[in-house]
Amino acid sequence: MDNRRNKTKALEMQADPKILRQSFILWRARWKAMLLLNLAWVAQASPFFLALAFTTWPYALRIALSIYSVLALVLATATIFGTLNQVSDGTQLNRSLVWRSLKSQFTNAYLKLLPLYSLFFWLILVDRWTIGENLFIEATLIRLVILILGILSLYWGPAMVDVPALSAIGLFIASYKLTWHRQGMTLLAGLYCLAALALGLLTILGLLLVAPVMVVLIQLQLFRAVAVRR
């Protein structure tokens, strides 16, 4: 019995899809449309960057620009997840598909993704407060929670578009179960995402052309690999 289990496990390991390679294949096959999709996402972040850069602008204007970017980026992120999830199934990437994804994911963006992603904001605020109060042990614990949350967040977008019935709490619970089920694969995909984000932060060209879409592709391929194997 143990030998059979070991053989089955070995076969599953050999059959593991190449998450990063598959993401690159999808990007390369439709690179022109991927570039446009990436630029559209980055454009929604532009008001926020302007608010950070021009500190002499009226405070109310900077706040308004920041709020717009947050709301627009959440919707844009949900739209990209919905779009690329269908592209991964072989659907042609075009304007019609993006528009359909935007409409179908509009509610999900604000009722599911926004509450989950906002957890990072509140935890960062708590972290800054603990540092200001010289509560270094508490600050360390908060940063550990942020790290764990970052790992869990790899599954939020893919699970949202693949299992529409899940609520925000349901997505959180599902992400915990999937992470626990495939810890090594999840951490590896997280490293891939960090590498893509680092490329985007270090080179403006990487941010404009590749990083956001590549991160979404990696997360989608991770979810498909883990969900299928469960």
KAFENVEN-V67145 format. One record per pair of residues at least 24 apart in sequence whose C-alpha atoms are under 6 Angstrom apart, sorted by sequence separation. I is the first residue (numbers start at 0). GAP is how many residues later the second one is. D is the distance in Angstrom with one decimal. If there is no record, write none. Layout:
BEGIN
I,GAP,D ; I,GAP,D
END
This chain:
BEGIN
44,24,5.3 ; 43,25,5.6 ; 77,27,5.9 ; 43,28,5.9 ; 43,29,5.8 ; 77,31,5.5 ; 74,34,5.3 ; 40,35,5.9 ; 73,35,5.9 ; 111,56,4.5 ; 157,62,5.3 ; 153,65,5.6 ; 81,79,5.7 ; 38,169,5.7 ; 37,171,5.8 ; 34,174,5.3 ; 37,175,5.7 ; 22,194,5.4 ; 22,195,5.7 ; 18,202,5.5
END
